[in-house]
Amino acid sequence: MYKRIARTAVVVVGLAAIVGGVVVLADEFTRKDQERWEAEFMSVVEEGRALWGSGDLGTNGVACGQCHPNGANTHPETYPKFQQQLGRVIALREMINWCLINPLEGAPLEADDPRMVAIEAYLAYERRGVELAPGKH
């Protein structure tokens, strides 16, 4: 009985969409979707920009932006790559954490920490348009 109701619901929704002239495939998105996604992304970029300029990520008042204004010389487009300070191939977030621990004398951030995501988004945004070059030094 449940399967019959579920099939009927799918057919009714499908017919309503066709009759209403709304045919949206799973891999399509609307202009409204794109605008929302861009706005969401930019809000995270702005959060990253604020963190980058703040001395709150460490314990000594130093901000990332003091050594890297506007994300200069961070080259997120080159990660993953061998990083001499750590002696192995690393992702950008590992280099960010190295800087948080060492120059800023702070604590590392988890990969899924919203602050880490914001910092990575900010750095990627600052380098938009630059060709990806993983492994480049």
Backbone torsions as a table, in degrees:
resi	resn	phi	psi	omega
1	MET	NA	-43.6	-178.9
2	TYR	-62.3	-42.0	-179.6
3	LYS	-62.3	-38.2	179.8
4	ARG	-65.0	-42.7	179.6
5	ILE	-65.1	-43.2	180.0
6	ALA	-62.8	-44.4	178.3
7	ARG	-62.7	-41.4	179.6
8	THR	-62.8	-41.7	179.6
9	ALA	-63.2	-41.5	178.9
10	VAL	-63.0	-43.8	179.7
11	VAL	-63.8	-44.2	-178.7
12	VAL	-63.3	-45.1	179.2
13	VAL	-63.5	-43.2	179.0
14	GLY	-61.9	-44.9	178.7
15	LEU	-65.0	-40.6	179.0
16	ALA	-61.4	-40.1	179.6
17	ALA	-66.4	-41.2	-179.8
18	ILE	-68.8	-46.3	179.9
19	VAL	-63.1	-38.7	-179.6
20	GLY	-76.8	-3.0	178.8
21	GLY	77.9	13.2	-179.1
22	VAL	-105.2	108.3	175.7
23	VAL	-122.7	106.6	-178.9
24	VAL	-120.9	122.1	177.0
25	LEU	-85.4	157.8	-175.7
26	ALA	-59.6	-30.1	-176.8
27	ASP	-98.3	9.8	178.0
28	GLU	-99.8	153.6	173.8
29	PHE	-141.1	156.4	-175.2
30	THR	-93.6	169.5	175.2
31	ARG	-60.4	-37.8	178.3
32	LYS	-62.8	-40.9	176.0
33	ASP	-58.7	-50.0	-177.3
34	GLN	-60.8	-43.1	178.9
35	GLU	-62.4	-40.9	179.2
36	ARG	-64.7	-45.9	-178.6
37	TRP	-62.5	-42.2	178.7
38	GLU	-64.2	-40.1	178.8
39	ALA	-65.5	-42.5	177.9
40	GLU	-61.1	-46.1	179.6
41	PHE	-59.8	-47.1	-177.4
42	MET	-65.5	-31.0	177.0
43	SER	-66.6	-36.0	177.6
44	VAL	-72.3	-39.0	175.8
45	VAL	-58.8	-45.0	180.0
46	GLU	-64.0	-36.8	175.7
47	GLU	-63.7	-42.2	177.4
48	GLY	-63.3	-40.4	178.0
49	ARG	-61.4	-41.9	179.2
50	ALA	-64.8	-43.5	178.1
51	LEU	-63.2	-40.7	-178.1
52	TRP	-59.3	-35.9	-178.0
53	GLY	-92.2	-1.4	-176.0
54	SER	-96.1	145.4	174.3
55	GLY	-87.8	7.7	-174.8
56	ASP	-80.3	-10.6	-178.9
57	LEU	-79.7	-16.8	179.1
58	GLY	-120.4	-169.2	-179.2
59	THR	-111.6	-2.7	-175.1
60	ASN	-112.9	10.3	177.5
61	GLY	80.3	-0.7	179.3
62	VAL	-79.3	139.2	177.7
63	ALA	-109.2	150.4	177.0
64	CYS	-53.3	-41.2	-176.4
65	GLY	-67.2	-12.7	177.2
66	GLN	-70.5	-36.8	176.8
67	CYS	-93.0	-28.0	-175.1
68	HIS	-129.6	69.6	178.9
69	PRO	-59.1	134.3	-178.0
70	ASN	54.8	30.3	178.7
71	GLY	74.3	15.7	-177.2
72	ALA	-58.2	142.9	177.0
73	ASN	59.0	26.9	174.4
74	THR	-98.7	-29.6	175.3
75	HIS	46.1	59.7	-179.3
76	PRO	-61.3	-22.1	-179.1
77	GLU	-70.8	-11.1	-177.7
78	THR	-97.5	-3.8	-179.9
79	TYR	-91.5	150.0	-2.4
80	PRO	-70.1	149.4	179.2
81	LYS	-158.9	166.5	175.3
82	PHE	-70.5	129.4	179.5
83	GLN	-121.2	116.8	-174.3
84	GLN	-56.6	-40.4	-177.5
85	GLN	-58.3	-31.5	-178.6
86	LEU	-105.7	-12.2	175.7
87	GLY	72.2	24.5	-179.7
88	ARG	-162.3	172.7	176.0
89	VAL	-76.7	130.5	-176.7
90	ILE	-134.4	164.1	172.0
91	ALA	-88.9	160.6	-179.7
92	LEU	-52.8	-41.9	-176.5
93	ARG	-61.5	-29.6	177.5
94	GLU	-69.9	-36.1	177.0
95	MET	-70.0	-38.4	176.0
96	ILE	-59.0	-46.6	179.5
97	ASN	-63.9	-37.2	176.9
98	TRP	-58.0	-44.4	179.4
99	CYS	-67.3	-38.4	178.5
100	LEU	-62.7	-40.9	-177.9
101	ILE	-74.0	-43.9	-171.7
102	ASN	-88.2	-80.4	-177.4
103	PRO	-59.9	-37.0	-176.7
104	LEU	-87.6	-12.1	-179.3
105	GLU	54.1	45.3	179.9
106	GLY	-118.3	-165.0	-179.2
107	ALA	-102.8	148.1	177.7
108	PRO	-69.2	158.2	176.9
109	LEU	-106.1	142.9	174.0
110	GLU	-66.5	153.6	-178.6
111	ALA	-58.3	-33.9	-178.1
112	ASP	-96.7	8.7	176.0
113	ASP	-65.2	129.5	-179.6
114	PRO	-54.8	-28.6	177.8
115	ARG	-69.8	-38.4	177.2
116	MET	-65.5	-44.7	178.7
117	VAL	-59.8	-41.6	180.0
118	ALA	-64.9	-42.6	179.1
119	ILE	-64.2	-45.6	178.9
120	GLU	-61.9	-40.7	178.6
121	ALA	-63.9	-42.7	178.9
122	TYR	-61.3	-47.6	-179.2
123	LEU	-63.6	-41.9	178.3
124	ALA	-63.9	-39.9	179.9
125	TYR	-64.4	-42.1	179.6
126	GLU	-62.1	-27.0	-177.8
127	ARG	-106.1	17.0	179.8
128	ARG	-56.8	141.3	-179.6
129	GLY	91.0	-14.9	178.4
130	VAL	-83.1	134.2	-178.1
131	GLU	-63.6	139.1	175.2
132	LEU	-62.7	137.9	-178.9
133	ALA	-147.8	59.2	-179.1
134	PRO	-53.0	139.5	179.0
135	GLY	86.1	-10.0	-178.2
136	LYS	-72.7	141.8	177.7
137	HIS	-102.8	NA	NA
